[in-house]
Amino acid sequence: MEGARERAGNLWALTVGGGIRPERRTPHVVVAEGEHRTLRRFADDGAVAAARETGRPPVLLIPPIAAPATSYDLSDEHSLVAHLASTGRVPYVIDFGEVGYRDRWMSFETFVVDIIPQAIERAIADYYGEDAGDGEVDLLAWSLGGTLAFLTAGTAPRPIRSITAVATPLDYMKLWGYPTVIAANRPTGGVVPSALLRLAGGIPAPIVRLGYRATSWDRELKKPWFILTHLDETETLARMEIINRFQRTFPGYPGKMTVQYWERLILGGQLAAGRVELDEAVADLRGIDVPIQLFGSHRDALCSWQAARYGVDLFDGSPRVQFSTVESSHLGLIAGPDAVRETWPTIDTFLASLDEDASVSAESGSDDKTGPADTPVAP
């Protein structure tokens, strides 16, 4: 009887009710608000004071272009910001918010010359206070958020100590299907896709959500049967619900930036070449001179292992490039059991090594904060 009531209750919650579990977010402080640039700190003032005593810089997390900032705070068990805070670091997240047709004017420059540099400055000022002049941040990003992080670092000198990019494609010729699309559009210069993107003002949120769900089409097809056969497993259904909510909140791609993305990064191959020419700026990726950490997976449907690992060769201006393989899905690399077990501890080790290098440099009076240049790269 108890099992029957549980199944009936779960079915009601998933169909006409309010869900299995209420949506939850890790407590945070809003440091600054603004359209497409809200900055949140996931630590209280006491934690900030304690972290500053250790000499560790804050961590600024950059979301992907068309995925919600909640990717870093997905659930109690899979919250990267909560994990970072538990290790004594102070995480900040920049939230780009909803992006629609009215935002079609937004370009890469909007993000990498304006929004993200401002977020870096605000995080440093909030964290260091009066000592902000010597402050710096560690950037951490997932998927195309990594692209934004690298373009930000490549367009001008920034107070950035390191960059961690999880599942970020760095060579589109190494992604499934892209070489065919690129070859088919090169004779015409890609004018048809460009015209369609301009006409649509980017890629609307419903299309983005549909596209993301299509990458796991087998899961979507099996979902009704999965629900019916797991109605008495409340926790299992609650985890499924978290992913479903996440997929329903994907914003769209802004028009001008989407055209730049297609014409220059994908069709033009500028990202892989290491020099991205934007309308008002040039990003020199090969000139990025801070330690870099990269992650890839052979199971990732959106970013191939080869496309992520290409950064080992691309970032030859960095004193240290570390690549790690974590076999998981695209989302699972940053927020899931595999992330908790492998990705997050590897990030912790990387950042801790930078802390140690900085401590040694400070004790020896050296200005070198980059760490060893011969860090082994995972095969």
PEVENRA-V462986 format. One record per pair of residues at least 24 apart in sequence whose C-alpha atoms are under 10 Angstrom apart, sorted by sequence separation. I is the first residue (numbers start at 1). J is the second residue. If there is no record, write none. Layout:
I | J
I | J
//
This chain:
69 | 93
94 | 118
95 | 119
135 | 159
136 | 160
137 | 161
138 | 162
139 | 163
140 | 164
141 | 165
142 | 166
143 | 167
144 | 168
146 | 170
291 | 315
59 | 84
69 | 94
70 | 95
94 | 119
134 | 159
135 | 160
136 | 161
137 | 162
138 | 163
139 | 164
140 | 165
141 | 166
142 | 167
143 | 168
144 | 169
286 | 311
290 | 315
58 | 84
59 | 85
69 | 95
93 | 119
94 | 120
133 | 159
135 | 161
136 | 162
137 | 163
138 | 164
139 | 165
140 | 166
141 | 167
142 | 168
143 | 169
144 | 170
285 | 311
289 | 315
291 | 317
292 | 318
300 | 326
303 | 329
304 | 330
68 | 95
69 | 96
92 | 119
141 | 168
286 | 313
287 | 314
288 | 315
289 | 316
290 | 317
291 | 318
292 | 319
293 | 320
294 | 321
295 | 322
296 | 323
297 | 324
298 | 325
299 | 326
300 | 327
301 | 328
302 | 329
303 | 330
67 | 95
68 | 96
69 | 97
92 | 120
286 | 314
287 | 315
288 | 316
289 | 317
290 | 318
291 | 319
292 | 320
293 | 321
294 | 322
295 | 323
296 | 324
297 | 325
298 | 326
299 | 327
300 | 328
301 | 329
302 | 330
322 | 350
67 | 96
68 | 97
94 | 123
285 | 314
286 | 315
287 | 316
288 | 317
289 | 318
290 | 319
291 | 320
292 | 321
293 | 322
294 | 323
295 | 324
296 | 325
297 | 326
298 | 327
299 | 328
300 | 329
301 | 330
302 | 331
58 | 88
59 | 89
60 | 90
61 | 91
62 | 92
63 | 93
66 | 96
67 | 97
68 | 98
92 | 122
93 | 123
285 | 315
286 | 316
287 | 317
288 | 318
289 | 319
290 | 320
291 | 321
292 | 322
293 | 323
294 | 324
295 | 325
296 | 326
297 | 327
298 | 328
299 | 329
300 | 330
301 | 331
42 | 73
58 | 89
59 | 90
60 | 91
61 | 92
62 | 93
63 | 94
64 | 95
65 | 96
66 | 97
67 | 98
92 | 123
213 | 244
284 | 315
285 | 316
286 | 317
287 | 318
288 | 319
289 | 320
290 | 321
291 | 322
292 | 323
293 | 324
294 | 325
295 | 326
296 | 327
297 | 328
298 | 329
299 | 330
300 | 331
56 | 88
57 | 89
58 | 90
59 | 91
60 | 92
61 | 93
62 | 94
63 | 95
64 | 96
66 | 98
91 | 123
116 | 148
117 | 149
285 | 317
286 | 318
295 | 327
296 | 328
297 | 329
298 | 330
300 | 332
56 | 89
57 | 90
58 | 91
59 | 92
60 | 93
61 | 94
62 | 95
63 | 96
66 | 99
90 | 123
116 | 149
284 | 317
285 | 318
296 | 329
297 | 330
299 | 332
300 | 333
51 | 85
54 | 88
56 | 90
57 | 91
58 | 92
59 | 93
60 | 94
61 | 95
62 | 96
65 | 99
213 | 247
296 | 330
299 | 333
54 | 89
92 | 127
112 | 147
117 | 152
124 | 159
212 | 247
213 | 248
272 | 307
297 | 332
51 | 87
52 | 88
112 | 148
116 | 152
117 | 153
297 | 333
48 | 85
51 | 88
52 | 89
90 | 127
111 | 148
112 | 149
115 | 152
116 | 153
121 | 158
209 | 246
210 | 247
274 | 311
296 | 333
43 | 81
47 | 85
50 | 88
51 | 89
52 | 90
111 | 149
112 | 150
113 | 151
114 | 152
120 | 158
121 | 159
209 | 247
210 | 248
212 | 250
272 | 310
295 | 333
42 | 81
43 | 82
47 | 86
50 | 89
51 | 90
109 | 148
112 | 151
113 | 152
117 | 156
120 | 159
208 | 247
209 | 248
272 | 311
295 | 334
41 | 81
42 | 82
48 | 88
50 | 90
108 | 148
111 | 151
112 | 152
113 | 153
120 | 160
208 | 248
209 | 249
210 | 250
274 | 314
43 | 84
44 | 85
47 | 88
48 | 89
49 | 90
111 | 152
112 | 153
117 | 158
208 | 249
209 | 250
272 | 313
273 | 314
274 | 315
42 | 84
43 | 85
47 | 89
48 | 90
109 | 151
112 | 154
113 | 155
117 | 159
206 | 248
208 | 250
209 | 251
272 | 314
274 | 316
42 | 85
43 | 86
47 | 90
48 | 91
65 | 108
108 | 151
109 | 152
112 | 155
113 | 156
205 | 248
206 | 249
207 | 250
208 | 251
209 | 252
271 | 314
26 | 70
41 | 85
108 | 152
112 | 156
205 | 249
206 | 250
207 | 251
208 | 252
25 | 70
43 | 88
45 | 90
92 | 137
205 | 250
206 | 251
207 | 252
208 | 253
43 | 89
44 | 90
65 | 111
91 | 137
109 | 155
204 | 250
205 | 251
206 | 252
207 | 253
26 | 73
42 | 89
43 | 90
91 | 138
92 | 139
93 | 140
204 | 251
205 | 252
296 | 343
25 | 73
26 | 74
42 | 90
43 | 91
91 | 139
92 | 140
93 | 141
203 | 251
204 | 252
205 | 253
295 | 343
24 | 73
25 | 74
26 | 75
41 | 90
42 | 91
43 | 92
91 | 140
203 | 252
204 | 253
205 | 254
24 | 74
25 | 75
26 | 76
41 | 91
42 | 92
202 | 252
203 | 253
204 | 254
320 | 370
23 | 74
24 | 75
25 | 76
40 | 91
41 | 92
42 | 93
201 | 252
202 | 253
203 | 254
204 | 255
295 | 346
319 | 370
320 | 371
321 | 372
322 | 373
23 | 75
24 | 76
40 | 92
41 | 93
201 | 253
202 | 254
203 | 255
295 | 347
318 | 370
319 | 371
320 | 372
321 | 373
322 | 374
323 | 375
26 | 79
28 | 81
39 | 92
40 | 93
41 | 94
201 | 254
202 | 255
293 | 346
294 | 347
319 | 372
320 | 373
321 | 374
322 | 375
323 | 376
324 | 377
325 | 378
25 | 79
28 | 82
39 | 93
40 | 94
62 | 116
200 | 254
201 | 255
202 | 256
293 | 347
319 | 373
320 | 374
321 | 375
322 | 376
323 | 377
324 | 378
325 | 379
26 | 81
27 | 82
38 | 93
39 | 94
40 | 95
200 | 255
201 | 256
202 | 257
203 | 258
318 | 373
319 | 374
320 | 375
321 | 376
322 | 377
323 | 378
324 | 379
26 | 82
37 | 93
38 | 94
39 | 95
60 | 116
197 | 253
198 | 254
199 | 255
201 | 257
202 | 258
319 | 375
320 | 376
321 | 377
322 | 378
323 | 379
25 | 82
37 | 94
38 | 95
39 | 96
62 | 119
197 | 254
198 | 255
201 | 258
202 | 259
293 | 350
320 | 377
36 | 94
37 | 95
38 | 96
197 | 255
198 | 256
201 | 259
292 | 350
293 | 351
36 | 95
37 | 96
38 | 97
60 | 119
196 | 255
197 | 256
198 | 257
291 | 350
35 | 95
36 | 96
37 | 97
60 | 120
197 | 257
198 | 258
291 | 351
31 | 92
33 | 94
34 | 95
35 | 96
36 | 97
59 | 120
194 | 255
197 | 258
198 | 259
30 | 92
31 | 93
32 | 94
33 | 95
34 | 96
35 | 97
36 | 98
58 | 120
194 | 256
197 | 259
28 | 91
29 | 92
30 | 93
31 | 94
34 | 97
35 | 98
36 | 99
60 | 123
196 | 259
291 | 354
28 | 92
35 | 99
59 | 123
60 | 124
194 | 258
195 | 259
28 | 93
58 | 123
59 | 124
194 | 259
197 | 262
312 | 377
57 | 123
58 | 124
193 | 259
194 | 260
312 | 378
36 | 103
57 | 124
194 | 261
58 | 126
194 | 262
309 | 377
58 | 127
72 | 141
193 | 262
194 | 263
309 | 378
57 | 127
58 | 128
72 | 142
193 | 263
309 | 379
57 | 128
71 | 142
190 | 262
191 | 263
190 | 263
36 | 110
37 | 111
189 | 263
36 | 111
52 | 127
67 | 142
51 | 127
52 | 128
61 | 137
67 | 143
37 | 114
38 | 115
58 | 135
59 | 136
60 | 137
61 | 138
62 | 139
63 | 140
64 | 141
65 | 142
66 | 143
67 | 144
190 | 267
37 | 115
48 | 126
49 | 127
57 | 135
58 | 136
59 | 137
60 | 138
61 | 139
62 | 140
63 | 141
64 | 142
65 | 143
66 | 144
67 | 145
189 | 267
190 | 268
291 | 369
292 | 370
36 | 115
37 | 116
39 | 118
40 | 119
48 | 127
49 | 128
56 | 135
57 | 136
58 | 137
59 | 138
60 | 139
61 | 140
62 | 141
63 | 142
64 | 143
65 | 144
66 | 145
189 | 268
290 | 369
291 | 370
35 | 115
39 | 119
48 | 128
56 | 136
57 | 137
58 | 138
59 | 139
60 | 140
61 | 141
62 | 142
63 | 143
64 | 144
65 | 145
182 | 262
290 | 370
291 | 371
34 | 115
37 | 118
38 | 119
39 | 120
45 | 126
56 | 137
57 | 138
58 | 139
59 | 140
60 | 141
61 | 142
62 | 143
63 | 144
64 | 145
65 | 146
186 | 267
289 | 370
290 | 371
291 | 372
37 | 119
41 | 123
45 | 127
56 | 138
62 | 144
63 | 145
64 | 146
65 | 147
185 | 267
186 | 268
291 | 373
39 | 122
40 | 123
62 | 145
63 | 146
64 | 147
65 | 148
294 | 377
295 | 378
39 | 123
61 | 145
62 | 146
64 | 148
182 | 266
183 | 267
291 | 375
293 | 377
41 | 126
61 | 146
62 | 147
63 | 148
64 | 149
181 | 266
182 | 267
215 | 300
216 | 301
41 | 127
62 | 148
63 | 149
181 | 267
182 | 268
215 | 301
32 | 119
62 | 149
179 | 266
182 | 269
215 | 302
31 | 119
61 | 149
178 | 266
179 | 267
243 | 331
178 | 267
212 | 301
32 | 122
212 | 302
31 | 122
32 | 123
31 | 123
104 | 197
105 | 198
172 | 265
173 | 266
31 | 125
32 | 126
104 | 198
171 | 265
172 | 266
173 | 267
31 | 126
104 | 199
106 | 201
170 | 265
171 | 266
172 | 267
104 | 200
105 | 201
106 | 202
170 | 266
172 | 268
173 | 269
104 | 201
105 | 202
172 | 269
239 | 336
103 | 201
104 | 202
171 | 269
172 | 270
174 | 272
101 | 200
102 | 201
103 | 202
104 | 203
170 | 269
171 | 270
172 | 271
173 | 272
60 | 160
101 | 201
170 | 270
171 | 271
172 | 272
59 | 160
100 | 201
101 | 202
170 | 271
171 | 272
59 | 161
61 | 163
100 | 202
101 | 203
169 | 271
170 | 272
171 | 273
57 | 160
58 | 161
59 | 162
60 | 163
61 | 164
62 | 165
99 | 202
100 | 203
101 | 204
169 | 272
170 | 273
171 | 274
57 | 161
59 | 163
64 | 168
99 | 203
100 | 204
101 | 205
170 | 274
99 | 204
100 | 205
99 | 205
98 | 205
216 | 329
215 | 330
147 | 265
151 | 271
154 | 274
155 | 275
150 | 271
154 | 275
155 | 276
154 | 276
155 | 277
151 | 274
155 | 278
147 | 271
151 | 275
151 | 276
155 | 280
156 | 281
163 | 288
176 | 301
155 | 281
156 | 282
162 | 288
168 | 294
175 | 301
176 | 302
151 | 278
154 | 281
155 | 282
156 | 283
162 | 289
163 | 290
164 | 291
165 | 292
166 | 293
167 | 294
168 | 295
169 | 296
175 | 302
176 | 303
154 | 282
155 | 283
156 | 284
161 | 289
162 | 290
163 | 291
164 | 292
165 | 293
166 | 294
167 | 295
168 | 296
175 | 303
176 | 304
154 | 283
155 | 284
160 | 289
161 | 290
162 | 291
163 | 292
164 | 293
165 | 294
166 | 295
167 | 296
174 | 303
175 | 304
151 | 281
153 | 283
154 | 284
155 | 285
160 | 290
161 | 291
162 | 292
163 | 293
164 | 294
165 | 295
166 | 296
167 | 297
174 | 304
175 | 305
151 | 282
152 | 283
153 | 284
154 | 285
157 | 288
160 | 291
161 | 292
162 | 293
163 | 294
164 | 295
165 | 296
166 | 297
172 | 303
174 | 305
175 | 306
176 | 307
151 | 283
152 | 284
153 | 285
154 | 286
155 | 287
156 | 288
157 | 289
171 | 303
172 | 304
174 | 306
175 | 307
150 | 283
151 | 284
152 | 285
154 | 287
155 | 288
167 | 300
169 | 302
170 | 303
171 | 304
173 | 306
174 | 307
175 | 308
150 | 284
151 | 285
153 | 287
154 | 288
168 | 302
169 | 303
170 | 304
172 | 306
173 | 307
174 | 308
150 | 285
153 | 288
154 | 289
167 | 302
168 | 303
169 | 304
171 | 306
172 | 307
150 | 286
152 | 288
153 | 289
167 | 303
168 | 304
169 | 305
170 | 306
171 | 307
172 | 308
174 | 310
66 | 203
151 | 288
153 | 290
166 | 303
167 | 304
168 | 305
169 | 306
170 | 307
171 | 308
66 | 204
67 | 205
150 | 288
167 | 305
169 | 307
170 | 308
171 | 309
66 | 205
168 | 307
169 | 308
170 | 309
171 | 310
167 | 307
168 | 308
169 | 309
170 | 310
171 | 311
67 | 208
167 | 308
168 | 309
169 | 310
170 | 311
66 | 208
67 | 209
150 | 292
166 | 308
167 | 309
168 | 310
169 | 311
170 | 312
66 | 209
165 | 308
168 | 311
171 | 314
170 | 314
67 | 212
107 | 253
108 | 254
111 | 257
165 | 311
106 | 253
107 | 254
110 | 257
104 | 252
106 | 254
107 | 255
108 | 256
109 | 257
146 | 294
103 | 252
104 | 253
105 | 254
106 | 255
107 | 256
108 | 257
103 | 253
104 | 254
105 | 255
106 | 256
107 | 257
108 | 258
98 | 249
99 | 250
100 | 251
101 | 252
103 | 254
104 | 255
105 | 256
106 | 257
107 | 258
108 | 259
97 | 249
98 | 250
99 | 251
100 | 252
101 | 253
102 | 254
103 | 255
104 | 256
105 | 257
106 | 258
107 | 259
108 | 260
138 | 290
140 | 292
142 | 294
143 | 295
97 | 250
98 | 251
99 | 252
100 | 253
101 | 254
102 | 255
103 | 256
104 | 257
107 | 260
108 | 261
138 | 291
139 | 292
140 | 293
141 | 294
142 | 295
97 | 251
98 | 252
99 | 253
100 | 254
101 | 255
104 | 258
107 | 261
96 | 251
97 | 252
98 | 253
99 | 254
100 | 255
99 | 255
162 | 318
164 | 321
166 | 323
162 | 320
163 | 321
164 | 322
165 | 323
166 | 324
167 | 325
143 | 302
144 | 303
164 | 323
167 | 326
143 | 303
166 | 326
77 | 239
167 | 329
168 | 330
167 | 330
75 | 239
166 | 330
167 | 331
143 | 308
150 | 315
166 | 331
167 | 333
75 | 242
113 | 280
166 | 333
167 | 334
74 | 242
75 | 243
113 | 281
166 | 334
74 | 243
109 | 278
112 | 281
108 | 278
109 | 279
74 | 245
107 | 278
108 | 279
109 | 280
112 | 283
71 | 243
74 | 246
107 | 279
108 | 280
109 | 281
108 | 281
109 | 282
71 | 246
70 | 246
71 | 247
69 | 246
166 | 343
68 | 246
67 | 246
68 | 247
70 | 249
67 | 247
68 | 248
69 | 249
70 | 250
67 | 248
68 | 249
69 | 250
166 | 347
67 | 249
68 | 250
66 | 249
67 | 250
68 | 251
164 | 347
66 | 250
67 | 251
65 | 250
66 | 251
67 | 252
65 | 251
66 | 252
67 | 253
164 | 350
65 | 252
66 | 253
143 | 330
164 | 351
65 | 253
66 | 254
142 | 330
143 | 331
162 | 350
163 | 351
65 | 254
142 | 331
162 | 351
143 | 333
161 | 351
142 | 333
143 | 334
65 | 257
142 | 334
162 | 354
65 | 258
141 | 334
142 | 335
161 | 354
140 | 347
162 | 369
161 | 369
162 | 370
161 | 370
14 | 227
21 | 234
138 | 351
20 | 234
21 | 235
20 | 235
11 | 227
21 | 237
22 | 238
138 | 354
10 | 227
11 | 228
14 | 231
20 | 237
21 | 238
19 | 237
20 | 238
21 | 239
23 | 241
24 | 242
19 | 238
20 | 239
22 | 241
23 | 242
10 | 230
11 | 231
20 | 240
21 | 241
22 | 242
7 | 228
10 | 231
11 | 232
20 | 241
21 | 242
7 | 229
9 | 231
10 | 232
19 | 241
20 | 242
23 | 245
7 | 230
8 | 231
9 | 232
10 | 233
14 | 237
19 | 242
7 | 231
8 | 232
10 | 234
14 | 238
6 | 231
7 | 232
9 | 234
6 | 232
7 | 233
11 | 237
19 | 245
4 | 231
5 | 232
6 | 233
7 | 234
10 | 237
14 | 241
3 | 231
4 | 232
6 | 234
10 | 238
3 | 232
2 | 232
3 | 233
78 | 332
80 | 334
79 | 334
80 | 335
78 | 334
79 | 335
80 | 336
78 | 335
79 | 336
83 | 340
77 | 335
78 | 336
77 | 336
78 | 337
80 | 339
89 | 348
71 | 331
74 | 334
75 | 335
77 | 337
78 | 338
79 | 339
80 | 340
84 | 344
74 | 335
75 | 336
78 | 339
79 | 340
83 | 344
87 | 348
72 | 334
73 | 335
74 | 336
78 | 340
83 | 345
89 | 351
71 | 334
72 | 335
77 | 340
84 | 347
71 | 335
80 | 344
84 | 348
83 | 348
59 | 351
57 | 351
56 | 351
56 | 352
56 | 354
57 | 355
56 | 355
55 | 355
56 | 356
54 | 355
56 | 358
55 | 358
56 | 359
55 | 359
54 | 359
//
